[in-house]
């Protein structure tokens, strides 16, 4: 399971010219689910994300979590995080989980992130053509992969 985590001042998702979700200060999380991901991957990532100290404290140091700042989170599914570009110029997405596997994993991730963080977690819409807007704060962008825990 791969994530791109962006510290944002605001972020939103628009689907078919209608705004689905909008958050203020917090985290935009792009989530890619791989075919062999498990509940263990979800648990590990949710614990890490909830406690990730990437917000500034009074001294300007990254010492506060999304919980500490009472921030919000927006989770957007993005199968392209598992793109393979080793051969040719057209990416292969063979490692990305198919919808029948990915949708329940996505929903479980969102539910667990809410429980772990105690914060608002909004979503995009799995499989939809989404327009994602964000104001990256910093910029701060963190990549996490549950297969690279060490």
N, C-alpha and C positions, 0 to 999 in steps of 0.2 A: 504494500500500500504506500503510495507516494502522496506527499502534500507539498504545496507551495503556500507558505503562510506569509501574508503581507500585513504589516501594521498599517492601519488606515485611519484617516480622520473621518472618512465616510465611504460607503460602498453601496451599490445597488445592482439589481438584476431586473432587466426588462425582457418580457417575452411577448411577441406579437403586439408590439407597441404599447403594452400595459406593464406598469411597474408591479413586479411580484413581491420584491423584498427590498428594504433599505435599512441600513444601520448607520449609526454615528461612529464615534471612536471605538475601535476594537480591532478585530482580525477578520480578514477575508481569507478563507481557506479553500484552495482548489484541491480537490480530492480525486486521485486516480486509483482505481481498484483493479488489482491483478487477479488472474484466474485462480491462483493458489493462496490468496489471502484468507486469513482465519479471524475468528473472534479475538484471538491473542494479539493480532496486529492492530485491531481496533482499540483494544484496551490499552496497549502500550502507547499508541499515538494520542489517544484522548487524554491520558494522564500527563503526557509530556506537553501537549498543547495547553491544557488548562493551567499548568504551572510555569509555562515558559515566560521567563522574565525579560521582556523586550520593550517595556514601556519605561519612560524616564521617571526617576524619583526627583526629589527637590534639588538634589545636587547635579542633576542632568545625567545620571548614570542609569543604564538599563538594569533596573532592579525591581521592577514591578510587573506583575502578571495581569492578564485581562481580568481576573477576579479582583485583584487589588484596585484597579482603576474603575471597576464596575462597568466594564466595556461590554460590547455586543460582539457576536460572531455571525458570519455569513458563510455557509458551506455550499460550494458549487462543484458538482461532479464534472470531471474532466478526464475522459479516457485517454486523451492525447498525451498525458503525462507518461504513458507507457509506450510511446512511439519508439520504434527502432529505426535508426537512420544509417545502419551499417552498410546496406547494399542499395545502390541506386539513389535516386533523388526523391522517390515517393516513400514516405514513412510507412512502416508496417505497424499495425496495432494488434498483432496476434497474441501478445501477452496480456492485453486488457481483458478483463472479465466481460462476458456476455451479460446482457440485461437481466436474464433470469437469475444470475448469481449476483450481479452488481447491485441491483435495486435493493434487495433485502440487506445487503452489507452497508450500503449508503444510509438507509434508514436506521440501521442499528448504530452506525457511527454517529449520526446526528443525535439520536436518543442518548447514547452514552456520553457524548460531549456535553449535553445539557446536564446530565446527572453529575458528571465529574466536576464541571465548572460552576454549576449553580447559576449560570448566566443565560441570557437570551441567545438562542441559536436559530437563525433563520436560514432558509434554503433557496436554491434555484429550483429548477424542475428537471429531474433526471431525463436525459435524452432530448430535451428541447433545444431549439436554436435560441440561445440566450445572448443578450447584450449586457456585458458586465462592465460597470463603471466603478472606478475607485480613485481616491485621492490618497496615494501612498504617503505615509508619514515617515519622513527620515531621509531618504527611503530606507525602509527596513524590510527585507525579504529573506525568509528562511526556508530552506529545502529540508524535508525530512522524509526518510524512507524506512519503513518498518523492517526491511530486510537488512539494513545497515545500522544495527543498534549499538555496535561497539566502536 
